[in-house]
Amino acid sequence: MIDGVLSSQEALMGLNPNDIVSINILKDASDPLNLCNRSNNGVIIIKTKNGLSKRELRNHQRKERRAAKKLAKA
């Protein structure tokens, strides 16, 4: 699932790794998110920068800049 949309493996392969904000893995059907009958083996939920609101994107970019500054100091 990419940005809330059930997606194919081809869509996953076409993602730019730099656009990925977070990846969550739901391993079993007992998870509260019941997507469809295809999720019996689990679900991978990927959130990308394109799927973020403007506010969420600004917050994410701010966090990236802070992390880059910390690395530069080290």
MARLUM-489559 format. One record per atom (N, C-alpha, C, O, CB): x, y, z; residue number from 1; residue in three letters. Coordinates in nm, 2 decimals, m for minus. Glycine has a CB too. Example, Ala and Ser with C-alpha at 12.3 -4.5 7.8 and 13.67 -1.06 7.14 Angstrom:
<rs>
<r east="1.32" north="m0.57" up="0.78" seq="1" type="ala"/>
<r east="1.23" north="m0.45" up="0.78" seq="1" type="ala"/>
<r east="1.32" north="m0.33" up="0.78" seq="1" type="ala"/>
<r east="1.42" north="m0.33" up="0.85" seq="1" type="ala"/>
<r east="1.13" north="m0.45" up="0.90" seq="1" type="ala"/>
<r east="1.28" north="m0.22" up="0.71" seq="2" type="ser"/>
<r east="1.37" north="m0.11" up="0.71" seq="2" type="ser"/>
<r east="1.29" north="0.00" up="0.79" seq="2" type="ser"/>
<r east="1.34" north="0.11" up="0.80" seq="2" type="ser"/>
<r east="1.41" north="m0.06" up="0.57" seq="2" type="ser"/>
</rs>
This chain:
<rs>
<r east="0.08" north="m0.12" up="0.00" seq="1" type="met"/>
<r east="0.00" north="0.00" up="0.00" seq="1" type="met"/>
<r east="0.09" north="0.12" up="0.00" seq="1" type="met"/>
<r east="0.17" north="0.14" up="0.09" seq="1" type="met"/>
<r east="m0.10" north="0.00" up="0.12" seq="1" type="met"/>
<r east="0.07" north="0.21" up="m0.10" seq="2" type="ile"/>
<r east="0.15" north="0.33" up="m0.11" seq="2" type="ile"/>
<r east="0.06" north="0.45" up="m0.10" seq="2" type="ile"/>
<r east="m0.03" north="0.47" up="m0.18" seq="2" type="ile"/>
<r east="0.23" north="0.33" up="m0.25" seq="2" type="ile"/>
<r east="0.09" north="0.53" up="0.00" seq="3" type="asp"/>
<r east="0.00" north="0.65" up="0.02" seq="3" type="asp"/>
<r east="m0.14" north="0.62" up="0.03" seq="3" type="asp"/>
<r east="m0.23" north="0.70" up="m0.03" seq="3" type="asp"/>
<r east="0.03" north="0.76" up="m0.08" seq="3" type="asp"/>
<r east="m0.18" north="0.51" up="0.09" seq="4" type="gly"/>
<r east="m0.32" north="0.48" up="0.11" seq="4" type="gly"/>
<r east="m0.39" north="0.41" up="0.00" seq="4" type="gly"/>
<r east="m0.51" north="0.39" up="0.00" seq="4" type="gly"/>
<r east="m0.39" north="0.60" up="0.15" seq="4" type="gly"/>
<r east="m0.31" north="0.37" up="m0.10" seq="5" type="val"/>
<r east="m0.37" north="0.31" up="m0.22" seq="5" type="val"/>
<r east="m0.30" north="0.17" up="m0.24" seq="5" type="val"/>
<r east="m0.18" north="0.16" up="m0.24" seq="5" type="val"/>
<r east="m0.34" north="0.40" up="m0.35" seq="5" type="val"/>
<r east="m0.39" north="0.07" up="m0.26" seq="6" type="leu"/>
<r east="m0.33" north="m0.06" up="m0.28" seq="6" type="leu"/>
<r east="m0.25" north="m0.06" up="m0.41" seq="6" type="leu"/>
<r east="m0.30" north="m0.01" up="m0.51" seq="6" type="leu"/>
<r east="m0.45" north="m0.17" up="m0.30" seq="6" type="leu"/>
<r east="m0.13" north="m0.11" up="m0.41" seq="7" type="ser"/>
<r east="m0.04" north="m0.09" up="m0.52" seq="7" type="ser"/>
<r east="0.02" north="m0.22" up="m0.56" seq="7" type="ser"/>
<r east="0.02" north="m0.32" up="m0.48" seq="7" type="ser"/>
<r east="0.07" north="0.01" up="m0.49" seq="7" type="ser"/>
<r east="0.07" north="m0.23" up="m0.68" seq="8" type="ser"/>
<r east="0.14" north="m0.35" up="m0.73" seq="8" type="ser"/>
<r east="0.29" north="m0.35" up="m0.70" seq="8" type="ser"/>
<r east="0.34" north="m0.25" up="m0.66" seq="8" type="ser"/>
<r east="0.11" north="m0.36" up="m0.89" seq="8" type="ser"/>
<r east="0.35" north="m0.46" up="m0.73" seq="9" type="gln"/>
<r east="0.49" north="m0.47" up="m0.71" seq="9" type="gln"/>
<r east="0.57" north="m0.37" up="m0.81" seq="9" type="gln"/>
<r east="0.67" north="m0.32" up="m0.77" seq="9" type="gln"/>
<r east="0.54" north="m0.61" up="m0.73" seq="9" type="gln"/>
<r east="0.51" north="m0.35" up="m0.92" seq="10" type="glu"/>
<r east="0.57" north="m0.26" up="m1.02" seq="10" type="glu"/>
<r east="0.57" north="m0.12" up="m0.97" seq="10" type="glu"/>
<r east="0.67" north="m0.04" up="m0.99" seq="10" type="glu"/>
<r east="0.49" north="m0.27" up="m1.16" seq="10" type="glu"/>
<r east="0.46" north="m0.08" up="m0.90" seq="11" type="ala"/>
<r east="0.46" north="0.06" up="m0.84" seq="11" type="ala"/>
<r east="0.56" north="0.07" up="m0.74" seq="11" type="ala"/>
<r east="0.62" north="0.18" up="m0.72" seq="11" type="ala"/>
<r east="0.32" north="0.09" up="m0.79" seq="11" type="ala"/>
<r east="0.58" north="m0.03" up="m0.66" seq="12" type="leu"/>
<r east="0.68" north="m0.03" up="m0.55" seq="12" type="leu"/>
<r east="0.82" north="m0.02" up="m0.61" seq="12" type="leu"/>
<r east="0.91" north="0.06" up="m0.56" seq="12" type="leu"/>
<r east="0.67" north="m0.16" up="m0.47" seq="12" type="leu"/>
<r east="0.85" north="m0.09" up="m0.72" seq="13" type="met"/>
<r east="0.98" north="m0.09" up="m0.78" seq="13" type="met"/>
<r east="1.01" north="0.05" up="m0.85" seq="13" type="met"/>
<r east="1.12" north="0.08" up="m0.86" seq="13" type="met"/>
<r east="0.99" north="m0.20" up="m0.89" seq="13" type="met"/>
<r east="0.90" north="0.12" up="m0.88" seq="14" type="gly"/>
<r east="0.92" north="0.25" up="m0.95" seq="14" type="gly"/>
<r east="0.93" north="0.36" up="m0.85" seq="14" type="gly"/>
<r east="0.95" north="0.48" up="m0.89" seq="14" type="gly"/>
<r east="0.80" north="0.28" up="m1.03" seq="14" type="gly"/>
<r east="0.93" north="0.34" up="m0.72" seq="15" type="leu"/>
<r east="0.94" north="0.44" up="m0.62" seq="15" type="leu"/>
<r east="1.09" north="0.49" up="m0.61" seq="15" type="leu"/>
<r east="1.18" north="0.41" up="m0.62" seq="15" type="leu"/>
<r east="0.89" north="0.40" up="m0.49" seq="15" type="leu"/>
<r east="1.10" north="0.62" up="m0.60" seq="16" type="asn"/>
<r east="1.24" north="0.67" up="m0.57" seq="16" type="asn"/>
<r east="1.26" north="0.66" up="m0.42" seq="16" type="asn"/>
<r east="1.18" north="0.71" up="m0.34" seq="16" type="asn"/>
<r east="1.25" north="0.83" up="m0.62" seq="16" type="asn"/>
<r east="1.37" north="0.59" up="m0.38" seq="17" type="pro"/>
<r east="1.40" north="0.57" up="m0.24" seq="17" type="pro"/>
<r east="1.41" north="0.70" up="m0.16" seq="17" type="pro"/>
<r east="1.38" north="0.70" up="m0.04" seq="17" type="pro"/>
<r east="1.52" north="0.49" up="m0.23" seq="17" type="pro"/>
<r east="1.45" north="0.81" up="m0.23" seq="18" type="asn"/>
<r east="1.46" north="0.94" up="m0.16" seq="18" type="asn"/>
<r east="1.32" north="1.00" up="m0.13" seq="18" type="asn"/>
<r east="1.31" north="1.09" up="m0.04" seq="18" type="asn"/>
<r east="1.54" north="1.03" up="m0.24" seq="18" type="asn"/>
<r east="1.21" north="0.95" up="m0.19" seq="19" type="asp"/>
<r east="1.08" north="1.00" up="m0.17" seq="19" type="asp"/>
<r east="1.01" north="0.93" up="m0.05" seq="19" type="asp"/>
<r east="0.90" north="0.97" up="m0.01" seq="19" type="asp"/>
<r east="1.00" north="0.99" up="m0.29" seq="19" type="asp"/>
<r east="1.06" north="0.82" up="0.00" seq="20" type="ile"/>
<r east="1.00" north="0.74" up="0.10" seq="20" type="ile"/>
<r east="1.02" north="0.81" up="0.24" seq="20" type="ile"/>
<r east="1.13" north="0.84" up="0.28" seq="20" type="ile"/>
<r east="1.05" north="0.60" up="0.10" seq="20" type="ile"/>
<r east="0.91" north="0.83" up="0.31" seq="21" type="val"/>
<r east="0.92" north="0.89" up="0.44" seq="21" type="val"/>
<r east="0.91" north="0.79" up="0.55" seq="21" type="val"/>
<r east="0.99" north="0.79" up="0.64" seq="21" type="val"/>
<r east="0.80" north="0.99" up="0.46" seq="21" type="val"/>
<r east="0.82" north="0.69" up="0.53" seq="22" type="ser"/>
<r east="0.81" north="0.59" up="0.63" seq="22" type="ser"/>
<r east="0.76" north="0.46" up="0.57" seq="22" type="ser"/>
<r east="0.69" north="0.46" up="0.47" seq="22" type="ser"/>
<r east="0.72" north="0.63" up="0.75" seq="22" type="ser"/>
<r east="0.80" north="0.35" up="0.64" seq="23" type="ile"/>
<r east="0.75" north="0.21" up="0.60" seq="23" type="ile"/>
<r east="0.71" north="0.14" up="0.72" seq="23" type="ile"/>
<r east="0.78" north="0.13" up="0.82" seq="23" type="ile"/>
<r east="0.87" north="0.13" up="0.52" seq="23" type="ile"/>
<r east="0.58" north="0.09" up="0.72" seq="24" type="asn"/>
<r east="0.53" north="0.02" up="0.83" seq="24" type="asn"/>
<r east="0.49" north="m0.12" up="0.78" seq="24" type="asn"/>
<r east="0.43" north="m0.13" up="0.67" seq="24" type="asn"/>
<r east="0.41" north="0.09" up="0.90" seq="24" type="asn"/>
<r east="0.52" north="m0.22" up="0.86" seq="25" type="ile"/>
<r east="0.48" north="m0.36" up="0.82" seq="25" type="ile"/>
<r east="0.39" north="m0.41" up="0.92" seq="25" type="ile"/>
<r east="0.41" north="m0.42" up="1.04" seq="25" type="ile"/>
<r east="0.61" north="m0.45" up="0.81" seq="25" type="ile"/>
<r east="0.27" north="m0.45" up="0.87" seq="26" type="leu"/>
<r east="0.17" north="m0.52" up="0.95" seq="26" type="leu"/>
<r east="0.17" north="m0.67" up="0.92" seq="26" type="leu"/>
<r east="0.14" north="m0.70" up="0.81" seq="26" type="leu"/>
<r east="0.02" north="m0.46" up="0.93" seq="26" type="leu"/>
<r east="0.21" north="m0.75" up="1.01" seq="27" type="lys"/>
<r east="0.25" north="m0.89" up="0.98" seq="27" type="lys"/>
<r east="0.13" north="m0.98" up="0.97" seq="27" type="lys"/>
<r east="0.14" north="m1.08" up="0.90" seq="27" type="lys"/>
<r east="0.34" north="m0.94" up="1.08" seq="27" type="lys"/>
<r east="0.03" north="m0.96" up="1.05" seq="28" type="asp"/>
<r east="m0.08" north="m1.06" up="1.05" seq="28" type="asp"/>
<r east="m0.22" north="m1.00" up="1.04" seq="28" type="asp"/>
<r east="m0.24" north="m0.88" up="1.06" seq="28" type="asp"/>
<r east="m0.07" north="m1.15" up="1.18" seq="28" type="asp"/>
<r east="m0.32" north="m1.08" up="1.02" seq="29" type="ala"/>
<r east="m0.45" north="m1.04" up="1.01" seq="29" type="ala"/>
<r east="m0.51" north="m0.98" up="1.14" seq="29" type="ala"/>
<r east="m0.62" north="m0.92" up="1.13" seq="29" type="ala"/>
<r east="m0.54" north="m1.15" up="0.96" seq="29" type="ala"/>
<r east="m0.45" north="m1.00" up="1.25" seq="30" type="ser"/>
<r east="m0.50" north="m0.96" up="1.37" seq="30" type="ser"/>
<r east="m0.48" north="m0.81" up="1.39" seq="30" type="ser"/>
<r east="m0.53" north="m0.75" up="1.49" seq="30" type="ser"/>
<r east="m0.44" north="m1.03" up="1.49" seq="30" type="ser"/>
<r east="m0.40" north="m0.75" up="1.31" seq="31" type="asp"/>
<r east="m0.38" north="m0.60" up="1.31" seq="31" type="asp"/>
<r east="m0.51" north="m0.53" up="1.29" seq="31" type="asp"/>
<r east="m0.60" north="m0.58" up="1.22" seq="31" type="asp"/>
<r east="m0.27" north="m0.56" up="1.21" seq="31" type="asp"/>
<r east="m0.53" north="m0.41" up="1.35" seq="32" type="pro"/>
<r east="m0.65" north="m0.34" up="1.35" seq="32" type="pro"/>
<r east="m0.69" north="m0.29" up="1.21" seq="32" type="pro"/>
<r east="m0.81" north="m0.27" up="1.18" seq="32" type="pro"/>
<r east="m0.65" north="m0.23" up="1.44" seq="32" type="pro"/>
<r east="m0.60" north="m0.28" up="1.12" seq="33" type="leu"/>
<r east="m0.62" north="m0.24" up="0.98" seq="33" type="leu"/>
<r east="m0.66" north="m0.36" up="0.90" seq="33" type="leu"/>
<r east="m0.57" north="m0.43" up="0.86" seq="33" type="leu"/>
<r east="m0.50" north="m0.16" up="0.93" seq="33" type="leu"/>
<r east="m0.79" north="m0.37" up="0.87" seq="34" type="asn"/>
<r east="m0.83" north="m0.48" up="0.78" seq="34" type="asn"/>
<r east="m0.85" north="m0.43" up="0.64" seq="34" type="asn"/>
<r east="m0.96" north="m0.38" up="0.61" seq="34" type="asn"/>
<r east="m0.96" north="m0.55" up="0.84" seq="34" type="asn"/>
<r east="m0.76" north="m0.44" up="0.56" seq="35" type="leu"/>
<r east="m0.76" north="m0.38" up="0.43" seq="35" type="leu"/>
<r east="m0.85" north="m0.46" up="0.33" seq="35" type="leu"/>
<r east="m0.94" north="m0.40" up="0.27" seq="35" type="leu"/>
<r east="m0.62" north="m0.37" up="0.37" seq="35" type="leu"/>
<r east="m0.82" north="m0.59" up="0.31" seq="36" type="cys"/>
<r east="m0.89" north="m0.67" up="0.22" seq="36" type="cys"/>
<r east="m0.85" north="m0.81" up="0.24" seq="36" type="cys"/>
<r east="m0.76" north="m0.84" up="0.32" seq="36" type="cys"/>
<r east="m0.87" north="m0.62" up="0.07" seq="36" type="cys"/>
<r east="m0.91" north="m0.90" up="0.17" seq="37" type="asn"/>
<r east="m0.88" north="m1.04" up="0.18" seq="37" type="asn"/>
<r east="m0.74" north="m1.08" up="0.13" seq="37" type="asn"/>
<r east="m0.69" north="m1.18" up="0.16" seq="37" type="asn"/>
<r east="m0.98" north="m1.13" up="0.12" seq="37" type="asn"/>
<r east="m0.68" north="m0.98" up="0.06" seq="38" type="arg"/>
<r east="m0.54" north="m1.01" up="0.00" seq="38" type="arg"/>
<r east="m0.44" north="m0.98" up="0.11" seq="38" type="arg"/>
<r east="m0.32" north="m1.01" up="0.09" seq="38" type="arg"/>
<r east="m0.52" north="m0.92" up="m0.12" seq="38" type="arg"/>
<r east="m0.48" north="m0.93" up="0.23" seq="39" type="ser"/>
<r east="m0.38" north="m0.90" up="0.33" seq="39" type="ser"/>
<r east="m0.35" north="m1.01" up="0.43" seq="39" type="ser"/>
<r east="m0.30" north="m0.98" up="0.54" seq="39" type="ser"/>
<r east="m0.42" north="m0.78" up="0.40" seq="39" type="ser"/>
<r east="m0.39" north="m1.13" up="0.39" seq="40" type="asn"/>
<r east="m0.37" north="m1.24" up="0.49" seq="40" type="asn"/>
<r east="m0.23" north="m1.26" up="0.53" seq="40" type="asn"/>
<r east="m0.20" north="m1.31" up="0.64" seq="40" type="asn"/>
<r east="m0.42" north="m1.37" up="0.43" seq="40" type="asn"/>
<r east="m0.13" north="m1.24" up="0.45" seq="41" type="asn"/>
<r east="0.01" north="m1.25" up="0.48" seq="41" type="asn"/>
<r east="0.07" north="m1.13" up="0.53" seq="41" type="asn"/>
<r east="0.19" north="m1.13" up="0.56" seq="41" type="asn"/>
<r east="0.09" north="m1.30" up="0.36" seq="41" type="asn"/>
<r east="0.00" north="m1.02" up="0.55" seq="42" type="gly"/>
<r east="0.05" north="m0.90" up="0.60" seq="42" type="gly"/>
<r east="0.04" north="m0.79" up="0.50" seq="42" type="gly"/>
<r east="0.01" north="m0.81" up="0.38" seq="42" type="gly"/>
<r east="0.19" north="m0.92" up="0.65" seq="42" type="gly"/>
<r east="0.08" north="m0.67" up="0.54" seq="43" type="val"/>
<r east="0.07" north="m0.55" up="0.45" seq="43" type="val"/>
<r east="0.19" north="m0.46" up="0.48" seq="43" type="val"/>
<r east="0.24" north="m0.45" up="0.59" seq="43" type="val"/>
<r east="m0.06" north="m0.47" up="0.48" seq="43" type="val"/>
<r east="0.25" north="m0.41" up="0.37" seq="44" type="ile"/>
<r east="0.35" north="m0.31" up="0.38" seq="44" type="ile"/>
<r east="0.29" north="m0.17" up="0.35" seq="44" type="ile"/>
<r east="0.24" north="m0.16" up="0.24" seq="44" type="ile"/>
<r east="0.47" north="m0.34" up="0.29" seq="44" type="ile"/>
<r east="0.30" north="m0.08" up="0.44" seq="45" type="ile"/>
<r east="0.24" north="0.05" up="0.42" seq="45" type="ile"/>
<r east="0.35" north="0.15" up="0.40" seq="45" type="ile"/>
<r east="0.44" north="0.17" up="0.49" seq="45" type="ile"/>
<r east="0.15" north="0.09" up="0.54" seq="45" type="ile"/>
<r east="0.36" north="0.21" up="0.29" seq="46" type="ile"/>
<r east="0.47" north="0.31" up="0.26" seq="46" type="ile"/>
<r east="0.41" north="0.45" up="0.24" seq="46" type="ile"/>
<r east="0.31" north="0.47" up="0.17" seq="46" type="ile"/>
<r east="0.54" north="0.27" up="0.12" seq="46" type="ile"/>
<r east="0.46" north="0.54" up="0.31" seq="47" type="lys"/>
<r east="0.42" north="0.68" up="0.30" seq="47" type="lys"/>
<r east="0.53" north="0.76" up="0.23" seq="47" type="lys"/>
<r east="0.65" north="0.75" up="0.27" seq="47" type="lys"/>
<r east="0.39" north="0.74" up="0.44" seq="47" type="lys"/>
<r east="0.50" north="0.83" up="0.12" seq="48" type="thr"/>
<r east="0.60" north="0.91" up="0.05" seq="48" type="thr"/>
<r east="0.58" north="1.06" up="0.07" seq="48" type="thr"/>
<r east="0.48" north="1.10" up="0.12" seq="48" type="thr"/>
<r east="0.59" north="0.87" up="m0.10" seq="48" type="thr"/>
<r east="0.68" north="1.13" up="0.02" seq="49" type="lys"/>
<r east="0.67" north="1.28" up="0.03" seq="49" type="lys"/>
<r east="0.55" north="1.33" up="m0.05" seq="49" type="lys"/>
<r east="0.49" north="1.43" up="m0.01" seq="49" type="lys"/>
<r east="0.80" north="1.34" up="m0.02" seq="49" type="lys"/>
<r east="0.52" north="1.26" up="m0.16" seq="50" type="asn"/>
<r east="0.40" north="1.31" up="m0.24" seq="50" type="asn"/>
<r east="0.27" north="1.29" up="m0.17" seq="50" type="asn"/>
<r east="0.17" north="1.36" up="m0.19" seq="50" type="asn"/>
<r east="0.40" north="1.23" up="m0.37" seq="50" type="asn"/>
<r east="0.27" north="1.19" up="m0.07" seq="51" type="gly"/>
<r east="0.14" north="1.16" up="0.00" seq="51" type="gly"/>
<r east="0.12" north="1.25" up="0.12" seq="51" type="gly"/>
<r east="0.02" north="1.23" up="0.19" seq="51" type="gly"/>
<r east="0.14" north="1.02" up="0.03" seq="51" type="gly"/>
<r east="0.22" north="1.33" up="0.15" seq="52" type="leu"/>
<r east="0.21" north="1.42" up="0.27" seq="52" type="leu"/>
<r east="0.14" north="1.55" up="0.24" seq="52" type="leu"/>
<r east="0.14" north="1.60" up="0.13" seq="52" type="leu"/>
<r east="0.35" north="1.44" up="0.33" seq="52" type="leu"/>
<r east="0.08" north="1.60" up="0.35" seq="53" type="ser"/>
<r east="0.02" north="1.73" up="0.33" seq="53" type="ser"/>
<r east="0.14" north="1.83" up="0.34" seq="53" type="ser"/>
<r east="0.25" north="1.80" up="0.37" seq="53" type="ser"/>
<r east="m0.08" north="1.77" up="0.45" seq="53" type="ser"/>
<r east="0.11" north="1.96" up="0.30" seq="54" type="lys"/>
<r east="0.22" north="2.06" up="0.30" seq="54" type="lys"/>
<r east="0.28" north="2.07" up="0.44" seq="54" type="lys"/>
<r east="0.40" north="2.09" up="0.45" seq="54" type="lys"/>
<r east="0.16" north="2.19" up="0.25" seq="54" type="lys"/>
<r east="0.20" north="2.07" up="0.54" seq="55" type="arg"/>
<r east="0.25" north="2.08" up="0.67" seq="55" type="arg"/>
<r east="0.33" north="1.97" up="0.71" seq="55" type="arg"/>
<r east="0.44" north="1.98" up="0.77" seq="55" type="arg"/>
<r east="0.13" north="2.10" up="0.77" seq="55" type="arg"/>
<r east="0.29" north="1.84" up="0.68" seq="56" type="glu"/>
<r east="0.37" north="1.72" up="0.71" seq="56" type="glu"/>
<r east="0.50" north="1.72" up="0.64" seq="56" type="glu"/>
<r east="0.60" north="1.68" up="0.69" seq="56" type="glu"/>
<r east="0.29" north="1.60" up="0.68" seq="56" type="glu"/>
<r east="0.50" north="1.77" up="0.51" seq="57" type="leu"/>
<r east="0.62" north="1.78" up="0.43" seq="57" type="leu"/>
<r east="0.72" north="1.88" up="0.49" seq="57" type="leu"/>
<r east="0.84" north="1.85" up="0.50" seq="57" type="leu"/>
<r east="0.59" north="1.81" up="0.29" seq="57" type="leu"/>
<r east="0.67" north="1.99" up="0.54" seq="58" type="arg"/>
<r east="0.76" north="2.09" up="0.60" seq="58" type="arg"/>
<r east="0.82" north="2.03" up="0.72" seq="58" type="arg"/>
<r east="0.94" north="2.05" up="0.75" seq="58" type="arg"/>
<r east="0.69" north="2.22" up="0.63" seq="58" type="arg"/>
<r east="0.74" north="1.97" up="0.81" seq="59" type="asn"/>
<r east="0.80" north="1.90" up="0.93" seq="59" type="asn"/>
<r east="0.90" north="1.80" up="0.90" seq="59" type="asn"/>
<r east="1.00" north="1.79" up="0.96" seq="59" type="asn"/>
<r east="0.68" north="1.84" up="1.01" seq="59" type="asn"/>
<r east="0.87" north="1.72" up="0.80" seq="60" type="his"/>
<r east="0.97" north="1.61" up="0.76" seq="60" type="his"/>
<r east="1.10" north="1.68" up="0.71" seq="60" type="his"/>
<r east="1.21" north="1.63" up="0.74" seq="60" type="his"/>
<r east="0.90" north="1.52" up="0.65" seq="60" type="his"/>
<r east="1.09" north="1.78" up="0.62" seq="61" type="gln"/>
<r east="1.21" north="1.85" up="0.57" seq="61" type="gln"/>
<r east="1.29" north="1.91" up="0.69" seq="61" type="gln"/>
<r east="1.41" north="1.91" up="0.68" seq="61" type="gln"/>
<r east="1.17" north="1.95" up="0.47" seq="61" type="gln"/>
<r east="1.22" north="1.97" up="0.78" seq="62" type="arg"/>
<r east="1.29" north="2.02" up="0.90" seq="62" type="arg"/>
<r east="1.36" north="1.92" up="0.98" seq="62" type="arg"/>
<r east="1.48" north="1.94" up="1.02" seq="62" type="arg"/>
<r east="1.18" north="2.09" up="0.99" seq="62" type="arg"/>
<r east="1.30" north="1.80" up="0.99" seq="63" type="lys"/>
<r east="1.37" north="1.69" up="1.06" seq="63" type="lys"/>
<r east="1.49" north="1.64" up="0.98" seq="63" type="lys"/>
<r east="1.60" north="1.61" up="1.04" seq="63" type="lys"/>
<r east="1.27" north="1.57" up="1.09" seq="63" type="lys"/>
<r east="1.48" north="1.64" up="0.85" seq="64" type="glu"/>
<r east="1.59" north="1.60" up="0.77" seq="64" type="glu"/>
<r east="1.71" north="1.69" up="0.78" seq="64" type="glu"/>
<r east="1.83" north="1.65" up="0.79" seq="64" type="glu"/>
<r east="1.55" north="1.58" up="0.62" seq="64" type="glu"/>
<r east="1.68" north="1.82" up="0.78" seq="65" type="arg"/>
<r east="1.79" north="1.93" up="0.80" seq="65" type="arg"/>
<r east="1.86" north="1.91" up="0.93" seq="65" type="arg"/>
<r east="1.98" north="1.92" up="0.94" seq="65" type="arg"/>
<r east="1.73" north="2.07" up="0.78" seq="65" type="arg"/>
<r east="1.78" north="1.89" up="1.04" seq="66" type="arg"/>
<r east="1.84" north="1.88" up="1.17" seq="66" type="arg"/>
<r east="1.93" north="1.76" up="1.18" seq="66" type="arg"/>
<r east="2.04" north="1.76" up="1.23" seq="66" type="arg"/>
<r east="1.73" north="1.87" up="1.28" seq="66" type="arg"/>
<r east="1.88" north="1.65" up="1.12" seq="67" type="ala"/>
<r east="1.97" north="1.53" up="1.12" seq="67" type="ala"/>
<r east="2.09" north="1.55" up="1.04" seq="67" type="ala"/>
<r east="2.20" north="1.50" up="1.08" seq="67" type="ala"/>
<r east="1.89" north="1.41" up="1.06" seq="67" type="ala"/>
<r east="2.08" north="1.62" up="0.93" seq="68" type="ala"/>
<r east="2.20" north="1.65" up="0.84" seq="68" type="ala"/>
<r east="2.30" north="1.73" up="0.92" seq="68" type="ala"/>
<r east="2.42" north="1.71" up="0.91" seq="68" type="ala"/>
<r east="2.16" north="1.71" up="0.71" seq="68" type="ala"/>
<r east="2.25" north="1.83" up="1.00" seq="69" type="lys"/>
<r east="2.34" north="1.92" up="1.08" seq="69" type="lys"/>
<r east="2.41" north="1.84" up="1.18" seq="69" type="lys"/>
<r east="2.53" north="1.86" up="1.21" seq="69" type="lys"/>
<r east="2.26" north="2.03" up="1.14" seq="69" type="lys"/>
<r east="2.34" north="1.74" up="1.25" seq="70" type="lys"/>
<r east="2.40" north="1.66" up="1.35" seq="70" type="lys"/>
<r east="2.51" north="1.57" up="1.29" seq="70" type="lys"/>
<r east="2.62" north="1.56" up="1.35" seq="70" type="lys"/>
<r east="2.29" north="1.57" up="1.42" seq="70" type="lys"/>
<r east="2.48" north="1.52" up="1.17" seq="71" type="leu"/>
<r east="2.59" north="1.44" up="1.11" seq="71" type="leu"/>
<r east="2.71" north="1.52" up="1.07" seq="71" type="leu"/>
<r east="2.82" north="1.47" up="1.08" seq="71" type="leu"/>
<r east="2.53" north="1.37" up="0.98" seq="71" type="leu"/>
<r east="2.69" north="1.64" up="1.03" seq="72" type="ala"/>
<r east="2.80" north="1.73" up="0.99" seq="72" type="ala"/>
<r east="2.89" north="1.76" up="1.10" seq="72" type="ala"/>
<r east="3.01" north="1.78" up="1.09" seq="72" type="ala"/>
<r east="2.74" north="1.85" up="0.92" seq="72" type="ala"/>
<r east="2.83" north="1.78" up="1.22" seq="73" type="lys"/>
<r east="2.90" north="1.81" up="1.34" seq="73" type="lys"/>
<r east="2.98" north="1.69" up="1.39" seq="73" type="lys"/>
<r east="3.09" north="1.71" up="1.46" seq="73" type="lys"/>
<r east="2.81" north="1.86" up="1.45" seq="73" type="lys"/>
<r east="2.94" north="1.57" up="1.37" seq="74" type="ala"/>
<r east="3.00" north="1.45" up="1.42" seq="74" type="ala"/>
<r east="3.13" north="1.42" up="1.35" seq="74" type="ala"/>
<r east="3.20" north="1.32" up="1.38" seq="74" type="ala"/>
<r east="2.91" north="1.33" up="1.41" seq="74" type="ala"/>
</rs>
